[in-house]
Every structure is written in structure tokens, then in C-alpha cells.
Amino acid sequence: MNTAPGMKDVAAMAGVSIGTVSNVLNRPELVSEATRLRVRAAIDQLGFVRNETARQLRAGRSRTIAYVVMDAANPFFNDVARGVEDAARAEGMAVYLCNSNQDAEREREYLERLREQRVQGVLITPIDPAGEQLAEMPARGTPVVLVDCPARDDTMCSVAVDDILGGRLAAQHLLETGHERIAFVGGPMTVQQVRDRHAGARQATERWNSPTELVSVETTALTVAEGRRAGERLAVMEPRPTAAFCANDLLALGLLQAMTRLGLDVPGDLAVVGYDDIEFAEAAAVPLTSVRQPRELLGRTAARLLFEESSGDPDHVHQQIRFSPQLVVRASTRAS
């Protein structure tokens, strides 16, 4: 079986010691130009590629971070990951992208493997931000920053959006455009972001100056398919809500599809608001009103905090950064 050439083979071909090869790779200023050229020629001829992972592990430090997303099929997380990657490239780092797929066991396995790989740190949009394994990661040598999810205390850095405010913005917009019976479509309620968006919508309806009703239509996931199923349930409700606030844009897009298939008009029969303002929201058959999150900024900011966290600075202070969302009004609601 052919084996990849190693530093010993390079040293033999160049007529130098293994230490000299190491110096050419890591401290070239210590080696004469003639020797450097001879070693580089041997490297090129043999096709030698150094084992960067092994080198980093020997040094006890990786040049890799990881981002564990909740649902890689959701374009929101792809946009956040783009921000993470931009920040990582600027620091000469690589990024592993892991998809928990809203599965707690899968998330647990990823965290364990990433710790074993000694990544420099982990960014994560967790299923349960209070999970025991998540809390143990920093103590076991792997810094963690929560993304799109506020930390529950000051023991961990986090970057999030004020989802309670976002829920209020969405529901208040619907109330201001004349809707008194509003459906909140989202779930599972074990997801912190869903709970916060629902809480914000509840605050808006309870503070309104005339009678209103917020009807909960819980879904098992934040997907287009679940949005379609929610639309079918809404269509047969008596009395039917005149508006729906969906916990993310994928649910809202599925809801729009269901309304179209059932012959109901948006916004005439049902006004719809989504959340995240992904690219597809504006491109939908009925452009979708949505609560915008600064997706790439979330990723860049979280990565910056992770680099600070992993720097070993004894004066490092955990930060919990929270951005404000913005309502973007389009044709799916009765906007004046």
C-alpha cells in the first residue's frame, strides 16, 4: 500500500535533518535560502502535505471553530453561518458546520465529537440553552458562545435578537391594521425563540385597547411542511382568525402555500407575518411581511466573542449582546 510521504522522506531527498525540514515549514527565517529552496523542491517533487491537524493537536490548539445550527435547511442559519465564516477567515480560521436538526441526541453527539477534536471553540444555536452538557463544555476546555439565543446568566457569552420585542412588533402591526383574532403559529414550545416570540405577541394583544384574541396553533417543527399543515387547520377554524403571526418565515411560506391551495386570499382572508426576513420572504408569490433579524451580523459578532473567549485573557468578561429586530411590511398584511 502506498503511504503519503512524510517529513523523513523530504529530509532524505533534500539531504538535511528532519529538524531542518520543520524549520523550513514553521520558522523559515532560521534556514539559509539555499537550504530552503532545496527542501521546497523536495516537498514539491514528493507531493508532501504536512498534517496540520496533528501539528495543532500537539500544540494543544486548533485553528478551527464549529457552528452547530438547529436546522441547516433553514436559510436563516445559512446567512448566520456566512457571517461566522467571514469573521473566521479574517482570523485565519476554518469553520465546521454541524446540523443538530432539532434533535437533542444529535446535538449531544456533535458537542462530544467537537470537544474530542479540540476545536478552538463552539458556536451553537442550542435546542436547550440550559442543557447540562452545554454548561460543562467551557469547564472541559472548549469555549462556547450561544447564537440567536440569550444566555440565562453571565457564565456564557451570547448573541441574540430581542424576540419578545419582535413578537410585539408583529402582533401590534396586525392589531393596527384591524385584526382582533390573531393566530400564533409556531413550535415546539420547548424552543426558547418560539416561546419569546409568542410572549411578545401575547403582550401586544393584552395591552391593546379593545378586545382581542391570540389563538395558539402549535407545530412540531419550524418547517414549510408544518406551515402547510397549520394552514389546513386554520382554514377550518370557527371563527377563523383573520391574521397569523408565524414564528419563522418557513412556517409563513408553508401557510401561504396552504392558503393558495385552499382558494383563500392573502391578505384578504388571512393576513400573514413571518419572522427572520430570509431572502425567500420578499420573493414569495405574495411578498411576506416579516420581522427582520441581522443574520450575518449575528454570526460575525458571535465569532468575535468566541475568539475573545478562547484567547485565554484572564480579564475576559462574558457578554450577552442583544440586537433589536425590525418589522418589514410587505403585501401579505393589510398595511395602510
N, C-alpha and C positions, 0 to 999 in steps of 0.2 A: 504494500500500500504506500502510495506517495504521501509524504508529510510536508507540511509547509516549512520553508526554510526558516531557521532561527538565527539569533544573533551570533551563535557559534559558527554557523556556515558563512555568514557575512565576514566575520573576523578572519576565518581561514582563507577566504578568497582575497581579502584585502591585505593579508599579511600583517594584521595588527591584533591586539588583545581584545577580548570582549569588553573590557572597561573602556577602551578607546571608542568602540562602536557605540557604547552607551553615552559617552561624552558627545559624540557627533550628533546623536539624536536629542540629547537633553541639554548639553552645555557646550555647543559648538565653538564658543569663544576660547575654550581651553585647548583646542586642537588646531594644528597648523593647517593652512589652506590646502597644501598638497595632500596631506593625510585625509582631510575632509573629502576632497574630490575622489580619492581612491576608494574610500568607504562608500560614498554615494554611488559610485559606479558599480560597486559590488551589490549594493542594495537594489539598484535598477536591474542589473543582469539577473539576479536571483528572484526578483519579484517579492522581496521581503516586505512584510507588513507587520509592524510591531503590534503586540497585544496590548492595546490601550486600556482595556478593562482590567487586565491583570496588573498593569502598572498602577492604575488608580487605586485598586484594592490594596496593593502593597503599601501605598501611601496613606491608606485609610480614608480616602476621599474620592468621590466620583465627580465627574463633570456632567452629570445627568440629573435632571429632576423629573418628576412624574406628575401628571394631572389625571386624577380619577374622576371621570364625569358620571353623572347619573343616567344619562341617556344619549349615546352618541348619534342616534337617529334624529335628535332634535337640533336643528340648525343653530339654536341659541348657544349650545355648548361648543359647536364648531367655531363660532365667532369669538367666544371667550378664549378658546384654545389658540386662536390666531394671535390674540393679544399676548398670551403666555409665551408663545413661540417667538414673537418679535422681541420680547424682553430677554428671553433666554439666549437668542442669537447674539444680541448686543453684549452679553456676558461670556460668549464663547461656550455656551452650554447646549446640550441636547435635551429633548423632551420625549419621555414615554407618555403615550396617551392610552389610558385604560378605561374601559366601559363597564361600570357595575351593572348597567341595565336594570336599575332599581331593584337589584337582588342583593340582600344583605349578606348572604353567604359568599357570593361572588366578590363583593366589596372586601370582605374579611380576607379572602384568599389573596387578592391583589395587594392589600396592605402588608400581609406577611411576606409575600414574594419581594415586594419593593424594599422592605427592610433588609431581607437577606441579600439583595443586590447592592445594598449600601448606597442607594441614591442619595444625593445631597439633601433632598427634601421632597415633600409630597404636598401638592395642591389637591384639594378634594372638595367636591360638592357632595356632602355625605347624605346617606339615607337617614341616619340618626346622628345628629351632631353631638349627642350626649353619650354615644357608644363608648364602652369601656376600652376597646382596642384602640380607638382613635385617641383617647386621652393618654394611653400608655406609650404611643409612638415617640413623642419627644423625650420621655424619660429613658427610652431604649436607644436613643441616639439619632432619631430621624425627625427633624423639624417638620411641622405640619402647619399649613395655612388653609383656613376654610374659605371657599369661593362661593359667592351667591348664597351665603348662609351666615348669619351673625353668630359669633361665639357667645356662649352662655355666660362666660365670665372672662376675667382678664388673664387667664392662663394660656391663651392661644390667640394668635393673630387671625383676623378675618376681614374679608372684603365682601360687602353685600349692598343691596339696594333696600331702601325703606319700603318693604312690601305692604305694610299696613297703610302707609300713605298712598301707595299705588292702588290698593283696593278702594280706598276712599275716593281717589280721583275718578276711577272707573264708574263706581256707583253714583257718585254725585253728578257726573256728566249725564248719566241715564235719567236721574231724577230731574235734572234741569231741563231735559228735553221731553218731559211729560210722562215718564213711566213710573207707575206706582207699584206694580207687581213685577219684580225682577228675579230671575233665576241666577243663582251662583252655580256654575258648572266646574267641578274640579275634584281631584282626589288622587291617591288616597289621602285622608286627613292626617296620616302619620307624617307626611312631608311638611316640614316647617314652613316652606314658602307658601304652600296651599293654605295652611291654617292662617298665616298672616294676611294673605290677600282676602280670605273670607272675613277675617276680623275687621279689616278696613272697610269692606263693603257693608258689614253689619253696623259699624259706627256711623257710616253715612246715612243709612236708612233710618237708624234710630234717632238721629239728630234732625231729620227732615221735619219741616213744619206742617206736614199734612200726613194722613195715614198712608203707610207704605208696607210692603211685604217682601221679604227676601226668602225665596224658596231654594233650598239646597238640593242639587242634583249631583250626587257623589259618583265619581268614576273610579275605576280600579287602576287607571294609569293616565298619564298626560300625553295621549296619543291622538292622532287623527281618527283612528278606528273607534276609540272611546267617545270622541266628539260626535261621530255619526250616531252611535247608539244613544247618546244623551239627547241628540236632536229628535230621534224617534220617540223617546219618552216625553220630551217637551211637547211635541206636536199633538199628543192625545190628552194632555192635562186639561182638566176643567176646574176652574177657569184657567186658560193658558196664559202664562206670563207674556208680557209684551216686549220684554227685553231679557238678554242673557249676558252676564259677565263671566267669561271663561278664564280659568286660572293660567292658561297659556295659549299661545297662538295656534298650536297644533289642534287643541280641542276646538278652538273657534273655527278653524278651517274645516274640520270634520262636521261641525254644526252647520256651517254654510252649505256644505255638500248635501247634508240631510234635508235642509230646508228646500233646496233646489229640486231634489228628487221627489219631495212630497208636494211640490207645487205651491210652497209658501214663499212669500216675498220678504226679502231682507233689504231695507229695514221696515217695510210696510206692515208685515205680520209679526216680525220679530227683529228688534234691533240687537246687534251683537258687538261686544267689546272683547278683545283678546288681551294678551299680556306677553311682553318681550319685544314686540315690533321687529320680528325677524323679516328678512327680505321678502318672503312669500306673502307677508301680510298686505303690503301695498300692491302686489301683483295678482291678488285673488280676483276672481270674477266680479265680486263686489268688494272693492278695496276696504280693508279691515281697519276699523278704529282700534287702537292698541295702546297699551301703556309701555312706553319705551324704556329699556334698560341700556346703560352704556356698556355694551357687551365686551368690546375689545379693551376698553379702559379697565373693566373689572379684571380681565386677565393680566394686563400689564402691571396693574397695581398689586395684585396678589403675588405675582412673580417677584416684584421688587421687595415686598415684605419677606418673602421666603429667602431671598439672597441675604437680606439683613439678618434674618433669624439664624441662618446657617453660618454666619461669619464668625461666630464664637465671641462676639463682643460682650463682655460681662455687663456692660451698661445697657444692653438691648432692652427695650420696653415693648411689650406686646401692644399692638394697635388694633382697634376694631373700627375700620373705616366703613362708613355707610353713605352711599350716594342717594340723591333724590331722583325718583323716576319722573317721566314727562308724558302727559297724555297727548297722543297724536290722533286727531279726529279725521275720519275719512267717511266714505259713503255708507258704511254698514250701520250707522246710527242716525237718528233724526237730529242732526246738528242744525242749529239756526244760522 
